[in-house]
């Protein structure tokens, strides 16, 4: 029994921050010397990102910080960061949900299941219950929370939704995801920390998955998952005294390329197609070098993955919700729905985990 994405919408916070603005904030906050500030500006300039968004206004300021006002002497504690998450995450989720509602005007009472996704904060009663109350969703809705999985979590949410719809074609699953990565600025300033600080941003997404449809949709045809344990120390996500600490090394791009090279045949066998049948790609823009490495192994050019670059440039890496921003670009591209295209979407995260999905558009 099939499952379809029948609507999708995204949302970003109000505070837009350019890469040069972020460097100015970092230089002031960390009291960088002239040489380190110059090095950081180069780091940010080659990131492939022009602009990101944050729920915090501090990144666009040079002084009078509100959230990071005590650094570098004292960083916000995990408790302080989670308090900000509790206050901000639901507002951004509601923004994404309302964007979805305004575009597609569905009946809330028809939603049978709710899946929430986030790896940048947790609390209970959490986002799922708050959304039910604030958006006036049925209290009888079945709830599933997918937390702390990193950038590939969107695929787990879509797989769970697909299984729910395969069980009963009348099921309608609402997925909402939110990531507030910018809450987790860390005290350390190693090259790996600079890499993480140059990439991550905040965003939210909402989508509906249904078991039957007669309108524009993206069918969730098949999924593939694999693991490269040798990379578990190269990409990680820890809860520490000063928030959530991302470990992301420059070695990741090499490991991912090697992994893709070794599993390509298995992945396409699972999908039941040949790679030459793939017409479009949505590779999670975890970083410019990572995307370029994957394209080289898959033997595709940047044009085939153009929407990933657009999202990276204008929004940065928003962890798990980023792939939905990319899919929304396809959703709004009428030419994508004119032919029998095949879209390969892919994301990765701690583990080193790789998730992929085959999506097919229909009208």
Steps between C-alpha positions, in 0.01 A plus 500: 500500500650838401567808712521856370622840608194709416614836636815659638594838649797648685572790733803689624552733798488878472870569549696476175876495540758527223831318530698828540263604781555169674877541484468847652298348784751219549795739498341714768363216710822299500729802502689371196828654399535643149663186359231264631223730382653502151523120506137473609382734225667274243339195662154655476554639150568156350208332681261536206262692728394862461225518758357306795218551749494483879244538777768708674565861412857491636663370183415819314633727776848616598418573863216510756439127453182368662551121506878478482552811712750338739742346250788440477517486880184288538300313239127425538443170679308211353204598721501856364518374143214257555288778650554697180419190294173447689401861436608523135449156344122489529471848344702392196308171473172691504633728227579199279164339581310819421692535172392146414141574601480822300628327186290185511209572737455146634262394775685459831255231609613276213853471638540161667871503591760757601877454475732762647870519412781687676856442616576843648271490803264282700245545777176340617216571460665591173445639153245233410264588784557873464419485129180306565388766746612807305387380155177342622585150380304195620609387847453141380779536246772231515835660589857397422812701590826458310779666694877542499572311178663788315475602136352173374199497735262627231536167321404307812192719536399436138559125540280489811231698317521265202449197726199668663340571163573150372308367798190700406458716190269736689774603742627857469833572667622847594878529536653810658870556551692782664870557562652787696866428437617853578417455869798269532802721442790340687788647705774318307643645181675213323483475121220243536305744718549771241366265234184426701449866593529601134232257381210454736179700516136492617187396310176302507287299258157338487361245256208264454539133404192315377415149387295614204477816295360638178705819499859611452724280713838336552480125544735352760608202293784346701767568762853380563711524817862412571771562754873575486613433861855610423362854489330501838770725647495740203138610534336498842246689711543518877311664786749686719501773765487774236225367278525246219848455356539411135810314387546534127843447346626576151556123454124449466491591131755227422322235709161575346640482149658163574178370653288610207745336264470168684120492531382651171408167340326371814302823532370499144426126517284576805321773304453269204642746245827590333681822589452630146127513576559760772421838349532724809699500822439652842823447693486644850725811492696414812787706363636604164790253498273215607255566216777537244654171614170314467437645155840380385432144612147500354644649178254788487557872466382781725204576269337166588520597866437873456230540763727366773749773415225764504388396846858487629567846361186666637431304821808299599483154653187471717569139597202266456257749342742604223399221263136616522609850397663337196192289424283811521706650215414198287137524612479856368666408168215424259736347243597233752143367493463499121681171434564165665800615701686317774647696790775362722510672840782434743617613845751387759583547865668361812600140479609557217143444376377531144132512403358517148156510346352465153216742429284514187281801410139464383208728423 
